[in-house]
Amino acid sequence: MDAWKRNLYILWFGNFFCTAGFSMIVPFLPLYVQELGIHDEKQAALWSAFIFGINHVMVALVSPFWGKMSDTYGQKTAMIRSGFGLTIIIVCMGLVHTPWQLLLLRAVFGTMAGFSTSSVALMAIETPKSEVGKALGTLQTGQVTGQLLGPLLGGVMAEWFGMRNSFFLTGLFLLIATVLVVFGVKESRSYEKFRFRRKRSAESHEPLQAKPAPQRSKPTLREVVRQSPVIVALFLSTYLIAASFQSISPIISLYVKSMHVEDHVELMAGLIFASSALGTVLAAPQLGKWGDRYGHMTVLLCCLLLISILYIPQARISDPWILMGTRFLTGLCVGGLIPSISSMLRRLTPKSIQGSVFAYNASANSLGNVSGALFGGIVASSFGIPIVFYIIAGVFFVHFLLLIPQYGKLEKAAIKRENASN
């Protein structure tokens, strides 16, 4: 088996376990906050939004730094660093006794992020050019599947083992992902070995040797954006998509509870998340093929418009089973969002800085996550949860309108980038 294919299979499972670990606590986070002493429903929603959001603030701040580190020391090293750090911290979350302790640990949790971003960069670098699109699409499927099935697993674990034990099991999932990378993933490129000290200059060790001829430095992100400004529009798209989804994710269990579901609230919330995951898994491969044939921007625009329509009725649903069906239809469209953006970013950026580019895109995603979580919590506590659905529908429609002018610019920028690299 080719090395890049083995990497893809291992990283698919690694990303599934990692993203599932991130999202397992979503269904019961508000309920866990109530267990920690915040009994008022509106206050619990607000605390959940802050606890959920602080993680993404830290991710947004540190992602560019980790992206540069991964370009220097290798994507595998970055994933191992992230995996072990996340494992330790999430286990500690099951031992907290106050909301403030949980908030602090979620902040530290964010500083250890970077597993999924580095895996995308590794596959973009190691995969043959003719297979990059397919490989990235497959990898994104693993991330989305873990992210959306994680709440189901979290709901089941909370139901069977209790909320605190769910953190320990989540840590086990993250540890499995890290071990898979340590023993299975191979990089063909050679990277500088990481050291906890500043390297001395070459002149101090070898003063008699002539200096090598200066090599052409790799382009900076600013230079790439100047040549292809549409990259900024894609970063903005990632931000808006993340903000829209995370406006409702932290409070979905409270929405289910408001439907007079007395028993098995965590499990029902997990099933609603899983229904969206099932739609994504079923639709993503076909949407990927349509993106290769008709253009990823076309697929992205169609999915944005359909999602904006599907969010409107979700504000008026009073039956959790009907909500589950609507979320399934929404999930069918979700499969065409992030994979399309990743494929377009790959075409627009040179290989030498793709680690940094995907890291900045991860920062945009994290900023969207925290903005959406805080916004959703504040709106839900002030005006009610249904209003959040109407606002999300409007955001997706405005996003659709904003991307229409970029339709023609994308292909021109991609051709210009490919010609410059040849």
Secondary structure as GFF3:
##gff-version 3
##sequence-region A 1 422
A	DSSP	alpha_helix	3	23	.	.	.	ID=ss1
A	DSSP	alpha_helix	29	35	.	.	.	ID=ss2
A	DSSP	alpha_helix	41	73	.	.	.	ID=ss3
A	DSSP	alpha_helix	75	93	.	.	.	ID=ss4
A	DSSP	alpha_helix	99	111	.	.	.	ID=ss5
A	DSSP	alpha_helix	115	126	.	.	.	ID=ss6
A	DSSP	three_ten_helix	129	131	.	.	.	ID=ss7
A	DSSP	alpha_helix	132	161	.	.	.	ID=ss8
A	DSSP	alpha_helix	163	184	.	.	.	ID=ss9
A	DSSP	alpha_helix	202	205	.	.	.	ID=ss10
A	DSSP	alpha_helix	221	227	.	.	.	ID=ss11
A	DSSP	alpha_helix	230	246	.	.	.	ID=ss12
A	DSSP	three_ten_helix	249	251	.	.	.	ID=ss13
A	DSSP	alpha_helix	252	257	.	.	.	ID=ss14
A	DSSP	alpha_helix	265	294	.	.	.	ID=ss15
A	DSSP	alpha_helix	296	314	.	.	.	ID=ss16
A	DSSP	alpha_helix	320	334	.	.	.	ID=ss17
A	DSSP	alpha_helix	338	348	.	.	.	ID=ss18
A	DSSP	three_ten_helix	351	353	.	.	.	ID=ss19
A	DSSP	alpha_helix	354	383	.	.	.	ID=ss20
A	DSSP	alpha_helix	385	403	.	.	.	ID=ss21
A	DSSP	three_ten_helix	404	406	.	.	.	ID=ss22
A	DSSP	alpha_helix	407	421	.	.	.	ID=ss23
###
